[in-house]
Amino acid sequence: MTQLPQPAEAPKARAFEAIVNHIEQQVLSGELKAGEHLPGERELVTTFQVSRSSVREAMRVLESNGMIASRPGDPRGAVIMAPTSVPLRKMISRLAATSASSLADLLIYRMTLESSANSLAATRRTEADLLQLEKAMARMRAARTQGQDAFSKADLDFHDVVANASGHALLRISAQAVRDSIEQLITSSIEQSADDHALMQRTIDHHAQVFQAIRDQDAHLAEHFARSSLFEYYGHLLAEEERTALSALASFGSTTG
C-alpha cells in the first residue's frame, strides 16, 4: 500500500476537493503510478484530518473521473488507473450535447488530431508498427463478410494502431475521445450506404493509402489522407458554408491541389 506524503496545508472549506486535487497532483507528478493502491479510508481520514464523508466524496469524484477504481471485497484502498479517454470523452460529449461544439468544430478538431497522428506515425514508425498496421488491414478485409459492427471495430483498431505508432499518448487519448463524441453526435444523421460493401471497400482503399504513406515515411501525404477521408465521410452532413471551409482544410497538402 502506497504511503501518501502529508499534504502541504490542511484542507479548507470543501475538504473533498482538497483531497481530490492532492491525489490528482500525486498521479500527474508520477509519485502515484497506475496499479498502486491508495491508503484505506481510515488512513486517509487521519492523513487529511477530515471526516469519512469527505474522503468518500473525494473517492467518488476520483472514480467518476476515471483516475481510480474501487474493488468490492478488496481490503486495500482504491487502485490508481492508467490514463484513458473516458474523462475527456465525457467533457467533449457534454459540449457537443449543449451545442457548445458543432459537428464542424468537432470535425476540425478530429482532422487536426488524426492528421498529426498520421504525420508522427510516418516519422516515428518502426518495423513492428508496420507489422501491426498490416495485421489491422488484414482484419478490416476479413471483417467485410462479418457485418458492419465487426468492420467498424476493425476500422477503429487501425486508427488505434496509427495513434500508438505516433508515440504520442495524449494524441491517442484525445483522438479516441473526439472520435467517440462525433459518432454519438451524428448517429441518427448518418445515411446508411445503399451498398455497405462498396463503402467498406472505399474505407479499406483509404486505409491502404494511409498505410503506404506511413511505410514510405511521407508525413505530409499521411496527414492529408486523414483530413480528406474525414471530409469525404462526414462533409455531406454540414451546412454549405461549413462544407466550403472544411473542403479547403481537407484538400490542403494534396498532391493534385
Helices and strands as residue ranges (DSSP letters): H 15-28, H 41-48, H 52-64, E 68-69, E 79-80, H 86-97, H 103-124, H 127-143, H 148-166, H 169-186, H 196-215, H 219-234, G 235-237, H 240-251
